[in-house]
């Protein structure tokens, strides 16, 4: 299918006004009944490595089928990634459709989520019903702890599915078509996963005045960005590697009754517009101000939901206070952000590596879980692996 037919088929958000009722149609973009094996069902194996990402302007709140209530933008990471290998062959009765192994061990709960995901995209990829899958995956960082394993995991999986389509049905010829579809599919698995498909900085969600942006997939935003931001370091400070008690799925849902939600969605729209200008100008002070305010606002949304909850830990706050003090006392332009979890992402220009690492070792290590730091940086995006 060509890109224009995709757009023609796109009915998302089409609202029919019947007497007093609004009916939202399910997205039908990319639905394609022809993607079915007519003759023999093939077997094969495909692997992708896909990175996690860390949002600067946060996505928190969604509607319909994984459509964000405000736009977001993230740095794609480099060392925090998932590597996934999908082996597929003809489905057999009485055998599970998906067997999922995480770090070499069978993981039925992840496997069940992937089966449900495959079912949910059955109109896009009808051939999924004809196959059984053995999926082996590993993450380079703790999962379910607010470092976005859902983003790297679902983007790696979506890339494998697009490669299966490309190999057996053709199409997706241009790189742009391939990654756009992978981003669309990743979004249906986990919203912010759609930002992991490209390197550098990636937005997701319609930004006022930015035609290239979309609610349906991520858009790379590296044109006109000051080069300092494309080589930024992110030292991920592991305060707690345990699984968080409230999942992001529940957190997003609670935004529908949060009394501050509409102000938050407006604020995010303003912040992303400002941040895009700041990234272009290379204005570090404004970058720090927007990034830290976004992190604290995200957690404020959790605290002002009902039921209310906290994902920050005492050591999260201990570290934040030391970051404030260090910046004030030394003038070093570093800042923090948080994902939906207790762990701190310490962001700073690459050229400050030595002094920031001395600060981490000297002042922050005692607050970390087993002194653990993932020395990450802005990355280039996913990579197909050789078999
Ligand atoms: P995180 O902060 O790590 O994204 P979430 O609770 O939001 O935490 O997401 C964790 C979920 O992401 C897991 O329950 C699982 O469904 C999915 N996930 C994590 N790692 C992988 C992976 N390697 N492959 C597929 N899915 C994964």
Boltz pocket constraint, residues with backbone or C-beta under 6 A from the ligand:
constraints:
  - pocket:
      binder: B
      contacts: [[A, 82], [A, 83], [A, 84], [A, 109], [A, 110], [A, 113], [A, 137], [A, 138], [A, 139], [A, 142], [A, 143], [A, 144], [A, 145], [A, 146], [A, 147], [A, 148], [A, 149], [A, 150], [A, 151], [A, 152], [A, 153], [A, 154], [A, 157], [A, 247], [A, 248], [A, 249], [A, 340], [A, 341]]
      max_distance: 6.0
